Amino acid sequence: MSTPLRVYEVGGCVRDALLGRPVHDRDWVVVGATPQDLLDAGYRPVGKDFPVFLHPQTHEEYALARTERKTAPGYHGFAFHAAPEVTLEQDLARRDLTINAMARAADGTLVDPFGGQRDLAARVLRHVGPAFAEDPVRILRIARFAARLADFTVADETVALMQQMVQAGEVDALVPERVWQELARGLMEARPSRMIEVLRDCGALARVLPELDALWGVPQRADYHPEVDTGVHMLMVIDMAAAIDAPLPARWAALLHDLGKGTTPADVLPKHIGHEMRSVDLARRVCERLRVPADCRDAALLAAREHGNIHRSLDFDAAAVMRLLERCDALRRPALLDHVLDACEADHRGRAGLQDRPYPQRARLLTALDAARAVDAGAVVAALPGERKDDGDRIARAVHQARVAAVREVLNANGGAAPPAG
C-alpha cells in the first residue's frame, strides 16, 4: 500500500480524555481503506459481522469506517457496509450519543460533527440523530451512561425518543443476555440509581424489570423508612451498595431484595408482613428470565429471604445465630454470606437521614462464623461413643452443638457483640 492508513481515535476514549477521566481502552477507525490494506499492514482480522482488526503490536481494535442500515426489529437487525468511500462523519453518525461521536486525528485535531464537546460542557446526554431509534440497546446504554456520568442529564428530545421506542415495542425485542449485560455494567457504576431513574422515566423499566417498577408508590412504615416510598428506598440502597464498593452479586441482591413489597395487599399497607418469601419468588423469576449468573442469583435469593433475620440478628442467641449461618450455607460458602451482608448493610443504611449509621450485625455474624468454622468436626466425631460413630444424624447434631457452643463462647466473651474493629 503506497499511502499510510488514515486512522482516528474514536468514541469513549476521546470522550473520557476530554473529561479528564482515565482512558483504559482505545478504539480506532480506519478511513479510506479495504480489509486487504489492513491485512497487508499486518493487522489480524477478528470481526464477524463487520471488518475489525487487531493492531500487530498493540493488539488494540481497528475497525473500517462503516455505515449501518436497519433490516429487522431488535438490536440484531442491522446490515453493515464498510468500504473505502465511507467517510469519518458517516461512521460517527451511526453512534448513539453526541459525546461518543467524536474522533481525534493523529495530529490531535478533534473531529466533532455533532456537538459532542458542547454537550460535554453542558453535561447533557443527547442522541446523535434519528437512527438512535433503530437500536433498543441504546436505551440501556444511555441509562448506563447516566449512572457513570451522574451529573449529566438526558436531553428532553432524547427522553421523548426513548419513550417512543418503548411504545413501539422495540425494548421487547431485546434478548435477556444483553439486558443483563447492560444492567450489570450500570450497577457497577458510581450512581446506579441514575440508570434505574432513566429507564423508569422513559417507560423501559416496566418492560425489562416490571417487578422493580412496581415498587414506586408503595408506602413503608415511616418509623423504619423516613423516605416512605419503596422505590425511593431501593434507589438509596443500590447507591449505598456502590458507596461501600460492594461487588456485583451484592449490588444485584440489593436491587432485588424487596421486590415482594410491590405485591403487598393494599389493605395491610404500610406493613409488609411476609414480603420476604414473595421477594424470593419474584427475584427467582427475574433471574431466570434474564439468565443471571449463579453467584448473582444466589445472593439475590438469599438476601431476599434472610435480610430481615440478618437485621434482627443482634438479638439472636448463639443457637439462633448458628441456625441463621446454616440457612445461609455460610460454612461452605462464606463468600455468599459476604455478598448478602453487603446487601443488608446497604439496605440498613440506604434510608433517608440514616446513611451514616453503623451496621454491627456484619461483624457479629462474621465473628460467629469464624468460631463455627474453627470447630474440628473430626475431633467431635472421635469423641463420640463407638456405637454412634456410624450414625449420620447423631454426628450432624453433635457437630452442630459443638459449633453452637463455640459461637456462644465467642459472643459471651464480647458481651454478646462482635469485637471492636481493628
C-alpha positions in Angstrom: 0.0 0.0 0.0 1.5 3.3 -1.1 -0.2 5.7 1.3 -0.4 5.4 5.1 -3.6 4.4 6.8 -5.9 7.3 7.9 -6.5 6.4 11.5 -8.6 8.2 14.1 -9.2 7.6 17.8 -13.0 7.4 18.3 -15.7 7.1 20.9 -15.3 6.6 24.6 -11.5 7.2 24.7 -11.9 10.6 23.1 -14.8 11.4 25.5 -13.0 10.4 28.6 -9.8 12.2 27.7 -11.9 15.4 27.2 -13.5 14.8 30.6 -10.1 14.3 32.3 -11.1 10.7 33.2 -8.7 7.7 32.9 -8.6 6.1 29.4 -8.4 2.4 29.7 -9.3 1.2 26.2 -8.8 2.9 22.9 -10.9 2.3 19.8 -9.8 3.3 16.3 -11.4 3.8 12.9 -9.6 3.5 9.6 -10.9 5.6 6.8 -10.4 5.1 3.1 -9.0 1.5 3.3 -10.0 -2.0 2.4 -9.7 -5.2 4.5 -6.8 -6.2 2.3 -5.0 -2.9 3.1 -5.1 -3.8 6.8 -4.0 -7.4 6.2 -1.1 -6.2 4.1 -0.1 -3.9 7.0 0.0 -6.9 9.4 -3.4 -6.5 11.1 -5.2 -9.6 12.3 -9.0 -9.9 11.5 -11.3 -10.6 14.4 -14.7 -9.1 13.4 -17.6 -11.5 12.4 -20.3 -9.1 11.3 -18.1 -6.2 10.0 -14.3 -5.8 9.5 -12.5 -5.3 12.8 -8.7 -5.9 13.1 -6.2 -6.1 15.9 -3.1 -4.0 15.6 0.0 -6.2 15.1 1.9 -4.5 18.1 -0.7 -3.0 20.5 -3.5 -5.5 19.8 -6.0 -2.6 20.0 -9.1 -2.8 17.8 -9.2 -1.0 14.5 -12.5 -1.0 12.5 -13.0 0.1 9.0 -15.3 3.1 8.7 -18.8 1.8 8.1 -22.5 2.7 7.9 -25.4 0.6 9.1 -28.9 0.0 8.0 -31.9 -1.3 10.0 -33.3 -4.5 8.5 -35.3 -6.2 11.2 -36.7 -5.5 14.7 -34.3 -5.6 17.7 -30.7 -5.0 18.0 -29.6 -7.8 15.8 -31.5 -6.5 12.8 -28.7 -4.4 11.1 -26.8 -4.7 7.8 -23.3 -3.1 7.8 -21.5 -1.5 4.9 -17.7 -0.9 5.1 -15.9 0.5 2.1 -13.2 3.0 1.3 -15.7 5.6 0.3 -17.4 5.7 3.8 -16.4 8.9 5.4 -15.4 9.5 9.0 -18.5 11.7 9.6 -20.7 8.9 8.2 -19.1 6.5 10.6 -19.6 8.8 13.6 -23.3 9.5 12.5 -24.2 5.9 13.4 -23.1 6.2 17.0 -25.5 6.6 19.9 -24.7 9.9 21.8 -23.0 13.1 20.6 -20.4 12.7 23.4 -19.5 9.3 21.8 -19.4 10.6 18.2 -16.1 12.4 18.3 -12.8 11.5 16.8 -9.2 12.6 17.2 -6.7 12.6 14.3 -3.0 11.6 14.7 -2.1 15.3 14.9 -4.5 15.9 17.8 -7.2 17.6 15.7 -10.7 17.0 17.2 -13.4 15.9 14.7 -16.8 16.8 16.3 -19.5 17.0 13.7 -22.5 16.6 16.1 -21.6 18.9 19.0 -20.2 16.3 21.4 -17.8 18.7 23.0 -20.6 21.2 23.6 -22.7 18.6 25.3 -19.8 17.5 27.5 -19.5 21.1 28.7 -23.3 21.3 29.3 -23.4 17.9 31.0 -26.0 16.6 28.5 -26.6 13.1 27.1 -28.1 13.7 23.6 -28.7 11.2 20.8 -26.8 11.8 17.5 -29.8 11.5 15.2 -33.0 9.6 14.3 -31.0 6.4 13.7 -30.8 6.1 17.5 -34.3 4.7 17.5 -33.3 1.8 15.4 -31.4 0.0 18.2 -33.2 -0.6 21.6 -29.9 -1.4 23.3 -29.2 2.3 23.2 -31.9 2.9 25.8 -30.0 0.6 28.2 -26.7 2.2 27.2 -27.9 5.8 27.8 -29.2 4.7 31.2 -25.8 3.1 32.0 -24.0 6.3 30.9 -26.3 8.3 33.3 -25.1 6.0 36.1 -21.5 6.6 35.1 -21.8 10.4 34.4 -24.1 11.1 37.3 -24.1 14.8 36.9 -25.3 14.6 33.3 -29.0 15.0 32.4 -30.7 13.3 29.4 -31.9 15.8 26.8 -35.6 16.2 26.6 -35.8 15.2 23.0 -33.8 12.1 23.7 -36.1 11.1 26.5 -39.1 11.6 24.2 -37.4 9.5 21.5 -36.8 6.7 24.1 -40.4 6.8 25.1 -41.5 6.4 21.5 -39.2 3.4 21.1 -40.7 1.8 24.2 -44.2 2.4 23.0 -43.3 0.9 19.6 -42.2 -2.3 21.3 -38.5 -2.1 20.4 -37.5 -2.8 24.0 -39.5 -6.1 23.9 -37.2 -7.4 21.2 -34.1 -7.2 23.5 -32.6 -10.6 24.3 -32.1 -11.4 28.0 -28.4 -11.7 27.9 -28.0 -8.2 26.6 -30.4 -6.7 29.1 -28.4 -8.4 31.9 -25.1 -7.3 30.5 -26.1 -3.6 30.4 -27.9 -3.8 33.8 -24.8 -5.4 35.4 -22.5 -2.8 34.0 -24.7 0.0 35.1 -25.0 -1.4 38.6 -21.2 -1.3 38.9 -21.1 2.5 38.2 -20.8 5.1 40.9 -24.5 6.1 40.9 -26.6 3.0 39.8 -29.8 4.8 40.8 -29.4 7.1 37.8 -29.7 4.1 35.5 -33.0 3.0 37.1 -34.3 6.5 37.1 -33.6 7.0 33.3 -35.2 3.6 32.5 -38.2 4.5 34.5 -38.6 7.9 33.0 -38.9 6.5 29.5 -41.0 3.5 30.5 -38.4 0.9 29.8 -38.2 -0.3 33.4 -41.7 -1.5 33.3 -40.8 -3.6 30.2 -37.4 -5.1 31.3 -38.0 -5.2 35.1 -41.7 -4.8 35.8 -41.3 -6.4 39.3 -39.0 -3.5 40.2 -41.1 -0.8 38.6 -44.0 -1.9 40.8 -42.2 -0.6 43.9 -42.9 3.0 43.2 -45.9 4.5 45.1 -45.8 1.6 47.6 -45.5 3.1 51.2 -43.5 1.7 54.0 -43.6 2.5 57.7 -42.1 5.9 58.3 -40.6 4.9 61.6 -38.4 2.4 59.8 -38.2 4.2 56.4 -38.2 8.0 56.6 -38.2 8.1 52.8 -41.5 6.1 52.9 -41.7 5.2 49.2 -40.3 1.7 48.5 -39.0 2.7 45.1 -37.1 5.7 46.5 -35.7 3.4 49.2 -34.5 0.9 46.6 -32.6 3.7 44.8 -30.9 4.7 48.0 -30.0 1.1 48.7 -28.2 0.5 45.4 -26.3 3.8 45.7 -25.3 2.8 49.2 -24.1 -0.6 47.8 -22.0 1.4 45.4 -20.7 3.7 48.1 -19.4 0.7 50.1 -17.8 -0.7 46.9 -19.9 -3.9 47.0 -19.2 -6.4 44.2 -21.9 -7.2 41.5 -23.6 -10.1 43.3 -24.2 -7.8 46.4 -25.5 -4.9 44.2 -27.8 -7.2 42.4 -29.1 -8.6 45.7 -29.6 -5.0 46.9 -31.6 -4.2 43.8 -34.0 -7.2 44.2 -34.2 -7.8 48.0 -37.6 -6.0 48.5 -39.5 -7.0 45.3 -42.2 -8.6 47.4 -43.3 -5.2 48.8 -44.7 -4.4 45.4 -47.2 -7.2 45.8 -48.3 -6.4 49.4 -52.1 -6.3 49.6 -53.3 -2.7 49.9 -55.4 -3.3 53.0 -52.3 -4.1 55.1 -50.0 -1.3 53.9 -47.7 0.2 55.1 -46.8 -3.1 56.8 -45.2 -5.7 54.6 -45.6 -8.9 56.6 -44.4 -11.9 54.6 -42.8 -9.8 51.9 -39.5 -11.8 52.2 -40.8 -15.0 50.6 -42.7 -13.0 47.9 -39.4 -11.3 47.2 -37.7 -14.7 46.8 -40.3 -15.8 44.3 -40.1 -12.6 42.3 -36.3 -12.5 42.4 -36.1 -16.0 41.1 -38.5 -15.2 38.3 -36.3 -12.2 37.3 -33.1 -14.2 37.5 -34.5 -16.9 35.3 -35.9 -14.5 32.8 -32.6 -12.6 32.4 -30.4 -15.7 32.7 -28.5 -14.1 35.6 -25.2 -15.8 36.6 -25.4 -18.2 39.5 -23.4 -16.1 42.0 -25.7 -13.1 41.5 -28.8 -15.2 41.5 -27.9 -17.0 44.8 -27.0 -13.7 46.5 -30.3 -12.2 45.4 -32.4 -15.1 46.6 -30.6 -15.4 49.9 -30.8 -11.7 50.6 -34.5 -11.6 49.8 -35.2 -14.4 52.2 -32.9 -13.6 55.1 -32.3 -9.8 55.2 -34.9 -9.3 57.9 -33.3 -12.0 60.1 -29.9 -10.6 59.5 -31.1 -7.2 60.5 -32.5 -8.6 63.7 -29.5 -10.9 64.4 -28.1 -8.6 67.2 -30.8 -10.0 69.4 -30.2 -13.7 68.4 -28.6 -16.1 70.9 -25.9 -18.5 69.8 -28.3 -21.2 68.7 -30.3 -18.8 66.6 -27.1 -17.3 65.1 -25.9 -20.8 64.2 -29.2 -21.6 62.5 -29.0 -18.4 60.5 -25.5 -19.2 59.4 -26.6 -22.7 58.4 -29.5 -21.4 56.4 -27.1 -19.1 54.6 -24.8 -22.0 53.8 -22.1 -19.8 55.3 -19.8 -22.6 56.4 -19.5 -23.9 52.9 -19.9 -20.6 51.0 -18.6 -17.7 53.2 -18.2 -15.5 50.1 -22.0 -15.8 49.5 -22.6 -14.6 53.1 -20.2 -11.6 52.4 -22.3 -10.6 49.4 -25.6 -10.9 51.4 -24.1 -8.9 54.3 -23.1 -6.1 51.8 -26.6 -6.0 50.5 -28.0 -6.0 54.1 -25.7 -3.1 55.1 -26.8 -1.2 52.0 -30.4 -1.8 52.9 -29.9 -0.7 56.5 -28.0 2.5 55.6 -30.0 3.2 52.4 -32.6 5.2 54.3 -33.2 9.0 54.4 -31.1 10.5 57.1 -29.6 7.2 58.3 -26.8 6.8 55.7 -24.0 7.0 58.3 -25.4 4.5 60.8 -23.1 1.6 61.6 -24.0 -2.0 60.8 -22.7 -4.1 63.7 -24.6 -7.2 62.5 -21.9 -7.8 60.0 -19.0 -8.1 62.4 -21.1 -10.1 64.9 -22.1 -12.7 62.3 -18.6 -13.0 60.8 -17.1 -13.4 64.3 -19.6 -16.2 64.9 -18.9 -17.8 61.6 -15.1 -17.8 62.3 -15.8 -19.6 65.6 -18.1 -22.1 64.0 -15.6 -22.9 61.2 -12.8 -23.4 63.7 -14.6 -26.3 65.2 -12.8 -29.6 64.4 -15.6 -31.8 63.2 -13.2 -34.8 63.1 -12.4 -34.4 66.8 -16.1 -34.1 67.6 -16.8 -37.4 65.8 -13.8 -39.1 67.5 -15.1 -38.1 70.9 -18.5 -39.8 70.3 -19.2 -43.3 71.8 -18.2 -46.0 69.4 -21.8 -47.1 68.6 -22.6 -43.5 67.5 -19.8 -43.0 65.1 -21.8 -44.5 62.2 -25.0 -42.6 63.0 -25.1 -39.7 60.5 -27.9 -37.9 62.3 -26.1 -38.1 65.6 -22.9 -36.9 64.1 -24.6 -33.9 62.5 -26.3 -33.0 65.8 -23.0 -33.3 67.7 -21.1 -31.1 65.2 -23.9 -28.6 65.3 -23.9 -28.5 69.1 -20.2 -28.0 69.2 -20.5 -25.1 66.8 -23.2 -23.5 68.8 -21.0 -23.9 71.9 -18.1 -22.2 70.1 -20.4 -19.4 68.9 -21.7 -18.9 72.4 -18.3 -18.7 73.8 -17.0 -16.0 71.4 -20.2 -14.0 71.7 -20.2 -14.2 75.5 -16.5 -13.2 75.5 -17.5 -10.0 73.8 -20.6 -9.2 75.8 -22.8 -10.8 73.1 -21.4 -8.4 70.4 -18.6 -8.6 68.0 -15.1 -7.5 69.0 -14.2 -3.9 68.1 -12.9 -3.4 64.6 -9.1 -3.3 64.1 
